[in-house]
Amino acid sequence: MRLSLAVPLLAVAALLPCASGQSAQSLASPDWTKPFPPFRIIANVYWVGTYDLSTYLITTPQGHILINTGLSETVSQIKAGVEQLGFKLSDVKILTATHGHFDHVAGLAELKRLTGARVMMSEQDAELLESGAKSDFRFGDDPGARFEAVKVDRRLKNGDKIELGGVTLIAHHHPGHTKGATSFTFDFRENNKTYRVGIMNMPGINPGVRVSGMPKFPKIAQAYASTFRDQKEMKIDVWLASHAAQFEMHRKYQPGDAYDPDRFVDPQGFQAAVARLEKLYRDQLAKEQQGK
């Protein structure tokens, strides 16, 4: 939605006053379905998403991990991207996501059918997947935010590890945007250097969300605060996110650019983005507490 689901990080939607009647679909962007060529990000991490919706393919000798599945109508683009890179979609063994909004998980059920992979999701967002978004604290009553329900095979807790073929992902519970929003960190060596990679769920605020408290998420203020505390302490070299716009992918990479493992090294950019989002959160919380 940025809609995130995720309005892009710098989008004006994050600055708008609460509009509880605004539908999820009204926040959608044409860039969510616009094709984008797949490419290698760093080591065995690849982009197979659309122009803005991230889907990350992490390859290993024992099978692959797919993080975020986009919309149902973009599953074919993901499949084509995986194959264009020389891999098989059928080799995907694990499916997961940064959070349970439809722009990141609506394709999950179809990809599970196509791959037979295990679905792993934060325990707090597992209900979102299994209810097809009906349990969402902000968009649960919005038919436009619904997606095909999918069974979760493993519920992740903060600090849990996802391990496959020598790759270990650590799940970080970063709630606020959803109750179970999750970031994933892992290390890769490339050119005799070790890179700390973070696929970060940035703590943006959707229009219509009151950060001082929601009926279905009364402790949302504390959730956001804990996420900002944690992210400010994280040391990330390669910063990736749920949307291309959030980490300025299109400024850092153009189709056809030569592979460069340092292309997305941006620890300062990550911390600056967290600081901007925290200011938006604090400003909105103060206004709500003043009754504005």
N, C-alpha and C positions, 0 to 999 in steps of 0.2 A: 504494500500500500504505500507507496508514499503516495500508494495505499499501503503501503506497508504500514496500503497494505502497506504502503511505504511510499509516500510521496518522496521524490528524490531529496537528498539531504538538504539542499539549499532551496527547495521549492517553496513557493509562497504559501502553500497549503499549511505548512507548519506554523505560519504566522497568523492564520485566520482565527477569528473567534470561534468558539464552539458552535457547531451547527448540527445538533443531534439528529435532524431529519435528513442529513446528507447521506446518500446511499453509497455503498462500497463501489458499485459500478461507475458512479459519477466521478470517482477519483482515478479511474483507470486511464492509462496512457497508451497511445498507438505504438509507442516504443516497446511495449510488453510483448507484442506479437511480431514486430519488425525483425526480419532475419538478420543474423550477424555471423560471419564465418568463424568456425571454431579455431582455437589456437592454443599453443602451449604457453602457460603462464610461468611456471618454474618447475624444474625437475619433472615429476610425474603428475603434476596438477595441470588440468586443462579447462578452458572455458568452452562449454557446449550450450550456452544459453542463448537468449535472443539479444536484441540490441540493448535492452535494459535489465531484463530479468535474469539473474544469475543462475546458472546450473554448473556445478563444478564436478568434473570427472577426475577421480584420483585412482590411478592404475597401480596394480600390484601383480606379481606372478601368480597369486592365488585367486585372482578376481578383482573386481573394481568396486569403488564406492561412488555413489552419486548423491550430491548434496543439493537440494532444492530441485523441484520438478516442474516449475512453471505452471502455466495454464493447461487445461486439457487439450486445447487446440494447438499447443506448441510441442506436444510430445513427439510429433513427427519430425520437428526441427531438431530436437535433442537426439533422437535416433540417428538422423542423418549426420549430425555433427560427430557423434561417436564413431560412426562408420567411416566418415571422411578422414578422421585421424588415424584410421587403421585398426580400430578396436571393434569388438563385438558387444552389442547391447546385452546379449545373452550371458556375457561374462560378469555383468553387474551383480554383486552378491549382497550389497547393503544399500538401502535407500534411507536417507534422512533429510532433515530440513532445519533451517534456522528458526522458523516459527510457522504456526499453523494457519496463516491467512491464505486465501484462495490463490493469490498470485504466485505463491511459492509451493503449493501442495495440491492444486486442483488436478495435476497430471499424475499424482502419486498412485492412485488405484490402477490406472491403465499401465503404468510402468511396472507395477508389481505383477500384473498379469503377464506382461511381455517378458519379464526377467525371472520371475519366481524368487526375487530377492527378499530378504528380511527387512521389514520396516522398523527403524529405530527412531524414537522421538522422545523428547523430554516428557517426564511423567505428567507435568502440568498441562502440556498441549496435546497429550495423547487423546484426551476426551474430545478435543477439537476435531482431530482426524476421524475418530470413530463416530462422531455425531454429524460429520459433514458440515461443520461450522455452527451448528445450532446452539452450541454451548458458549460461543464467543461472547465476551463481556460487552463488546461494543456493537458488533454486527450480527449477533445471534438471531435477531428478528428480521434481518434483511435477506430476502430471497436471492438478491444479487450476489451475496457473499458466499452462497452455498456451493459445495462441491461434492463429488461422489465420496461417500464414507469409505474408509479403509482401516483394516485391523492393524493395530500396532503389535509387533512381535516382541519388542524389547523396549521397556520404559527407562529412559535415562535419568539419572540423578546428577546433581552438580559434582563434577570431578570424575565421573565415569569415563572409562576408556572404550573406544571402538578400535579393535585391532584386526588387521587383515594383511597377510602377505608382507609382514615387516613394517607396516605403517601403523602408527598409533595416534589416534585423534583423541584429544581431551575435550570433553563437553563442559562448557561454562554456562551455568544458569544465569541469564541476564534478563530478568523479567521487567515488565512495564509495557512494552509494545504489545505483547501478549503475556499471559501468565507464565508461559513456559519458553519464552524466547531464549535461544541458545546460540552461543558462539563456539567455534571449534578451533583449537590451536594444535599445531604439530610442527615437527622439525624436519628439514630436508637438508642434505649436503649437496652442494653443487660447486664445482670449480674450487674444491678444497675449502669451502666456506660453509658454515652452518647457518641456515636461515630459519628464523622463527616465523611461521606462517600463521596468520589469523584470518579465518572466515568469520567476520564479526557481524553479529546482529546489532545494528546501530539503534540506540534507544530513542527513535523518533516518536512523535505524538500525532495520532490521527485526528483530523477534524471531528468534533463531537465528543472527544474524550475529555473528561474532567479529571485532572491529575490530583485534585484534592480528595477524590473518592468517587467511585462508580458503584451503583447498586450491586452489581455482580463482581466487583473488584474493589472492596472498601479500602484495602491496604495498598492501593496502586501507588500512592506517593512514596511509601516506604520501599516499594519494589523498584521504582525508578531510581531513588536515592542509592540503593544498594548496588544497582548496576553501574551508576556513574562512579561510585567509589572503587568498584572492582576494575572497571575499564581504565581508569586513570592510573592504576598501579601496574597495568600490563605492559610488558616489553614485547612489542610486535615489530618485526622487520618488514615482512611482506604483508600489506594490509589489503584484504579483499572484503566484500560485503554482500548483502542480499540483493542490491541493485547496483548496476554499473555506475549510475550517477552518484551514488554515495561515496565511492572512492575514486571518482574522476577517471574511470577507465578509458574513456574516449580521448582524454587529453594525453594519457600516458601511452596509449597503444592505438595504432591505425592498422587496418588490415594490410598484410604484406610486410609489416615491419619485421626485421630480423629478430630472432630469439635473443633475449637478453635477460638473464636471471635477476638482474638488478632493476629491471624496469619498474617493478611495483614495490620496491623498497621505499617505504615512506612512513617511518615512525613518527615524524613530526606532524605529517598530515593527519594521521590517525588521532593523535592527541588533540590537535586543533579541532577536528570534527567532533570529538567527544565534548570538548569545552564549549563549542557553539551550541550543541544540543542541550547540554546542562544549563546553559544560560536561558534558552527557550523554556526549558522545564521550570526553572526557578522563577522566571518572569510570569509565566502562566499561573504557577501555584500562588504567587503573591497576589495576582489579580483576583483569582478565585477566592482567596481567603479574605480579601477586602470587599467581596461581594460584587465585583465588576463583571 
